[in-house]
Amino acid sequence: MNPRRPVTLAAVTALLLLPLTQDALAQGGIGLEGDSDPGDGTISATATQVVIEQTGGGEQGGQPISAVDTNWTPPACWHEPVATPEELRDAVKAIEPQSNLVPVSSSLHWGEDLMFEYYRDGGDGNPENYNLDKQGEGMWWRAVRNPNREDELAAGECDDQLMFWADNGNPPDVPTAITPEMLAEYAYDSVKVPDTEIEMQPADDRLKVNLATWIWQERAAFDEVQVRASLPGTDLWAETTATPTSLRLDPGTEDAVVHPEGGECAIDDDGSVGRKYSGDDEAVPACGITYHRSSEAAGGSYELKASITWEVDWVGTGGADGDLPDGVFETTYDVTVEEIQTVVR
């Protein structure tokens, strides 16, 4: 893990407030709220333009990780540039014929009268005529919600300020203006890891009391996962890397012993964990569990929990980097433990 080297806000903003390219505008733009698409490439009113790309973690999407530090949460909202002067003007033009509304925050949408008052006529200190005279010199900024947390109460905390103008190179005077670190935290919130698939010997349908259960994974099943978050049309980006470090076992009952003590099995450099059953019933597994009571009294099975801990760090615009809280993903297995039956003659 590397010590964080923060980028100054001025340096970030110099990169961030570059005019969005036409390709970027086609992906999002100001967005409209209504029953029909105005045909100008706009999308959902509250959608962020930040693009998320993941490598690793398998081909089926996977599952999100949870931060070990329960006091830490990714940002639920932020402010980002969403429209050029021409885009804002065109969005207002599309209001009446398409029965649309223009979003001026992540939750508030205005019709033609208010948009004329505030953004065409310069109400509340805004520039007049959508600031068309400064096309290419800045952007209209608006609060957007983290798509993973848009229904949370905190997602509305950025809505105390309506859409505002910011010149290129002039940092917006709001604490929630998007930064590389915020992008890294959003990327963390978008990490998807594969299910924790483990092998057991004896097989999980015939575990025996006082007979050690060996748990392992031979192949490179636990690979690092990288998620990149970037804002199209700017040089603002961050990439998080989640690296698996250990497999922790919880047998689901106090009548069991975990191996090694504490139940934390290290993940080797090749992605393997534990060792395959040696054939020696007296040997102690490198990773495993010895149950001392059958699961019959527990309703027929125990809930064996296998959780992977992921160490997460990030790099981003201008050499910024840092660490994020470890993440964890847990998979539960229902295992049946039986008494060893013997025949006495």
For each residue, the residues with C-beta under 8 A, 3 or more apart:
1: 311 313 323
2: 5 313 321 322 323
3: 322
4: 320 321 322 323
5: 2 319 320 321
6: 181 320 322
7: 11 12 179 180 316 317 318 319 320
8: 11 12
9: 12 13 171 179
10: 13 14 171
11: 7 8 14 15 318
12: 7 8 9 15 16 171 179 180 236 317 318
13: 9 10 16 17 169 170 171 172 177
14: 10 11 17 168 169
15: 11 12 18 234 235 236 317 318
16: 12 13 81 177 178 231 234 235 236
17: 13 14 81 138 139 166 167 168 169 170 234
18: 15 168 233 234 235
19: 84 136 139 168 233
20: 24 25 49 81 84 139 232 233 234
21: 24 25 232 233
22: 25 26
23: 26 27 232 233
24: 20 21 27 28 49 232 233
25: 20 21 22 28 29 41 84 87 233
26: 22 23 29 41
27: 23 24 41 43 49 51 232
28: 24 25 31 42 43 47 48 49 82 232
29: 25 26 40 41 42 43 82 83 87 91
30: 42 82 83 87 88 91 102 103 140 142
31: 28 42 43 44 45 46 47 82 91 103
32: 38 42 45 91 94 95 98 100 101 102 103
33: 45 100 101 102 103 109
34: 38 98 99 100 101
35: 98 99
36: 98 99 100
37: 42
38: 32 34 42 91 94 98 100
39:
40: 29 90 94
41: 25 26 27 29
42: 28 29 30 31 32 37 38 91
43: 27 28 29 31 47
44: 31 47
45: 31 32 33 101 103 109
46: 31 103 106 107 144 145 150
47: 28 31 43 44 144 147
48: 28 80 144 145 146 147
49: 20 24 27 28 80 82 144 231 232
50: 80 178 183 186 229 230 231
51: 27 229 230 231 232
52: 186 187 190 227 228 229
53: 227 228 230
54: 57 190 191 192 225 226 227 228
55: 225 226
56: 223 224 225 226
57: 54 62 191 192 193 194 223 225
58: 61 62 194
59:
60: 194
61: 58 192
62: 57 58 192 193 194 195 225
63: 192 193 194 195 329
64: 148 189 190 191 192 193 329
65: 188 191 193 242 310 327 328 329
66: 327 328 329
67: 70 72 73 188 324 325 326 327
68: 309 325 326 327 328
69: 72 325 326
70: 67
71:
72: 67 69 325
73: 67 76 154
74: 146 148 149 185 186 188 189
75: 78 146 176 182 185 186
76: 73 145 146 149 150 152 154 155 157
77: 106 143 144 145 146 154 155 156 157 158 159 176
78: 75 143 144 146 158 176 177 178 182
79: 141 142 143 144 158 161 172 174 176 177 178
80: 48 49 50 141 142 144 177 178 231
81: 16 17 20 139 140 141 166 231 234
82: 28 29 30 31 49 139 140 141 142 144 163
83: 29 30 87 88 91 139 140 142 163
84: 19 20 25 87 88 135 136 139 140
85: 88 89 130 131 132 134 135 140
86: 89 90 130 132 135
87: 25 29 30 83 84 90 91 140
88: 30 83 84 85 91 92 102 119 130 140
89: 85 86 92 93 129 130 132
90: 40 86 87 93 94
91: 29 30 31 32 38 42 83 87 88 94 95 100 102
92: 88 89 95 102 112 115 116 119 120 130
93: 89 90
94: 32 38 40 90 91 97 98 100
95: 32 91 92 98 99 100 101 102 111 112 115
96: 99 112
97: 94
98: 32 34 35 36 38 94 95
99: 34 35 36 95 96
100: 32 33 34 36 38 91 94 95
101: 32 33 34 45 95 109 110 111
102: 30 32 33 88 91 92 95 109 110 111 115
103: 30 31 32 33 45 46 106 108 109 142 163
104: 108 109 110 114 115 118 142 162 163
105: 108 142 143 158 159 161 162 163
106: 46 77 103 142 143 144 145 150 155 156 158 159
107: 46 156 159
108: 103 104 105 159 162
109: 33 45 101 102 103 104
110: 101 102 104 114 115 118
111: 95 101 102 114 115
112: 92 95 96 115 116
113: 116 117
114: 104 110 111 117 118
115: 92 95 102 104 110 111 112 118 119 120
116: 92 112 113 119 120 121
117: 113 114 120 121 123
118: 104 110 114 115 121 122 123 124 126 162
119: 88 92 115 116 122 123 126 130 163
120: 92 115 116 117 128 129 130
121: 116 117 118 128
122: 118 119 125 126 127 128 129
123: 117 118 119 126
124: 118 162
125: 122
126: 118 119 122 123 164 165
127: 122 130 131 133 134 165
128: 120 121 122 131
129: 89 120 122 132 133
130: 85 86 88 89 92 119 120 127
131: 85 127 128 134 135 138 140 165
132: 85 86 89 129 135
133: 127 129
134: 85 127 131 137 138 167
135: 84 85 86 131 132
136: 19 84
137: 134 167 168
138: 17 131 134 165 166 167 168 170
139: 17 19 20 81 82 83 84 165 166 168
140: 30 81 82 83 84 85 87 88 131 163 164 165
141: 79 80 81 82 163 164 165 166 172 174 177
142: 30 79 80 82 83 103 104 105 106 162 163
143: 77 78 79 105 106 158 159 161 176
144: 46 47 48 49 77 78 79 80 82 106 158
145: 46 48 76 77 106 149 150 155 158
146: 48 74 75 76 77 78 149 150 155 186 189
147: 47 48 150
148: 64 74 189 190
149: 74 76 145 146 152 154 155 189
150: 46 76 106 145 146 147 155
151: 155
152: 76 149 155
153: 156
154: 73 76 77 149 157
155: 76 77 106 145 146 149 150 151 152 158
156: 77 106 107 153 159
157: 76 77 154 160 176
158: 77 78 79 105 106 143 144 145 155 161 176
159: 77 105 106 107 108 143 156
160: 157
161: 79 105 143 158 164 174
162: 104 105 108 118 124 142
163: 82 83 103 104 105 119 140 141 142
164: 126 140 141 161 172
165: 126 127 131 138 139 140 141
166: 17 81 138 139 141 170 171 172
167: 17 134 137 138 170
168: 14 17 18 19 137 138 139
169: 13 14 17
170: 13 17 138 166 167
171: 9 10 12 13 166 177
172: 13 79 141 164 166 177
173:
174: 79 141 161 177
175:
176: 75 77 78 79 143 157 158
177: 13 16 78 79 80 141 171 172 174
178: 16 50 78 79 80 182 183 231 236
179: 7 9 12 182 183
180: 7 12 183 184 236 237 238 316 317 318 320
181: 6 184 185 238 314 316 320 322
182: 75 78 178 179 185 186
183: 50 178 179 180 186 187 229 230 231 236 237 238 316
184: 180 181 187 188 229 238 239 240 314 316 322 324
185: 74 75 181 182 188 189 324
186: 50 52 74 75 146 182 183 189 190 229
187: 52 183 184 190 191 227 228 229 238 239 240 314
188: 65 67 74 184 185 191 227 240 242 312 314 324 327
189: 64 74 146 148 149 185 186
190: 52 54 64 148 186 187 227 229
191: 54 57 64 65 187 188 225 227 240 242 310 312 327
192: 54 57 61 62 63 64 225
193: 57 62 63 64 65 225 242 244 308 310 327 329
194: 57 58 60 62 63 197 221
195: 62 63 329 331
196: 247 306 307 308 329 330 331
197: 194 217 221 331
198: 215 216 217 247 273 306 333
199: 215 216 217 218 276
200: 203 204 207 213 214 215 335
201: 213 214 276 277
202: 206 207 208 211 213
203: 200 206
204: 200 207 304 333 335 336
205: 336
206: 202 203 336 338
207: 200 202 204 211 213 291 335 336 337 338
208: 202 211 291 337 338 339 340
209: 291 292 293 294 337 338 339 340
210: 290 291 292 340
211: 202 207 208 281 290 340
212: 259 281 283 284 285 288 289 290
213: 200 201 202 207 285 288 289 290 291
214: 200 201 274 275 276 277 278 285 287 288
215: 198 199 200 247 249 265 273 274 285 287 288 289 306
216: 198 199 272 273 274 275 276 277 286 287
217: 197 198 199 221 222 247 271 272 273 274
218: 199 272 276
219: 271 272
220: 223 270 271 272
221: 194 197 217 271 272 273
222: 217 244 247 267 271 273 308
223: 56 57 220 244 271
224: 56 241 242 243 244
225: 54 55 56 57 62 191 192 193 241 242 310
226: 54 55 56 239 240 241 242
227: 52 53 54 187 188 190 191 239 240 242
228: 52 53 54 187 237 238 239
229: 50 51 52 183 184 186 187 190 237 238 239 240
230: 50 51 53 183 236 237 238
231: 16 49 50 51 80 81 178 183 234 236 237
232: 20 21 23 24 27 28 49 51
233: 18 19 20 21 23 24 25
234: 15 16 17 18 20 81 231
235: 15 16 18 317
236: 12 15 16 178 180 183 230 231 317
237: 180 183 228 229 230 231 316 317
238: 180 181 183 184 187 228 229 230 314 315 316 317 320
239: 184 187 226 227 228 229 314 315 316
240: 184 187 188 191 226 227 229 312 313 314 324
241: 224 225 226 312 313 314
242: 65 188 191 193 224 225 226 227 310 311 312 327
243: 224 310 311 312
244: 193 222 223 224 267 271 308 309 310 311
245: 266 267 309 310 311 326
246: 264 265 266 267 308 309
247: 196 198 215 217 222 264 265 267 273 274 287 306 307 308 309
248: 263 264 265 306 307 308 309
249: 215 258 263 264 265 287 288 289 304 305 306
250: 258 263 304 305 306 307
251: 256 258 263 289 291 302 304
252: 256 298 302 303 304 305 335
253: 256 291 293 295 298 302
254:
255: 291 292 293
256: 251 252 253 289 290 291 292 293 302
257: 289 290 292
258: 249 250 251 261 262 263 288 289
259: 212 263 284 285 286 287 288 289 290
260: 263 264 265 286 287
261: 258
262: 258
263: 248 249 250 251 258 259 260 289
264: 246 247 248 249 260
265: 215 246 247 248 249 260 273 274 286 287
266: 245 246 273
267: 222 244 245 246 247 271 272 273 308
268: 271 272 273
269:
270: 220
271: 217 219 220 221 222 223 244 267 268
272: 216 217 218 219 220 221 267 268
273: 198 215 216 217 221 222 247 265 266 267 268 287
274: 214 215 216 217 247 265 285 286 287 288
275: 214 216 278 285 286 287
276: 199 201 214 216 218
277: 201 214 216 285
278: 214 275 283
279:
280: 283
281: 211 212
282:
283: 212 278 280
284: 212 259
285: 212 213 214 215 259 274 275 277 288
286: 216 259 260 265 274 275
287: 214 215 216 247 249 259 260 265 273 274 275
288: 212 213 214 215 249 258 259 274 285
289: 212 213 215 249 251 256 257 258 259 263 304
290: 210 211 212 213 256 257 259
291: 207 208 209 210 213 251 253 255 256 294 295 302 337
292: 209 210 255 256 257
293: 209 253 255 256 297 337
294: 209 291 297 337 338 339
295: 253 291 298 299 300 301 302 335 336 337 338
296: 300 338
297: 293 294
298: 252 253 295 301 302
299: 295
300: 295 296 336
301: 295 298 334 335 336 337
302: 251 252 253 256 291 295 298 334 335 337
303: 252 332 333 334
304: 204 249 250 251 252 289 332 333 334 335
305: 249 250 252 330 331 332 333
306: 196 198 215 247 248 249 250 330 331 332 333
307: 196 247 248 250 328 329 330 331
308: 193 196 222 244 246 247 248 267 328 329
309: 68 244 245 246 247 248 326 327 328
310: 65 191 193 225 242 243 244 245 326 327 328 329
311: 1 242 243 244 245 326
312: 188 191 240 241 242 243 323 324 325 326 327
313: 1 2 240 241 321 322 323 324
314: 181 184 187 188 238 239 240 241 321 322 323 324
315: 238 239 319 320 321
316: 7 180 181 183 184 237 238 239 320 321
317: 7 12 15 180 235 236 237 238 320
318: 7 11 12 15 180
319: 5 7 315
320: 4 5 6 7 180 181 238 315 316 317
321: 2 4 5 313 314 315 316
322: 2 3 4 6 181 184 313 314
323: 1 2 4 312 313 314
324: 67 184 185 188 240 312 313 314
325: 67 68 69 72 312
326: 67 68 69 245 309 310 311 312
327: 65 66 67 68 188 191 193 242 309 310 312
328: 65 66 68 307 308 309 310
329: 63 64 65 66 193 195 196 307 308 310
330: 196 305 306 307
331: 195 196 197 305 306 307
332: 303 304 305 306
333: 198 204 303 304 305 306
334: 301 302 303 304
335: 200 204 207 252 295 301 302 304
336: 204 205 206 207 295 300 301
337: 207 208 209 291 293 294 295 301 302
338: 206 207 208 209 294 295 296 341
339: 208 209 294
340: 208 209 210 211
341: 338
342:
343:
344:
345:
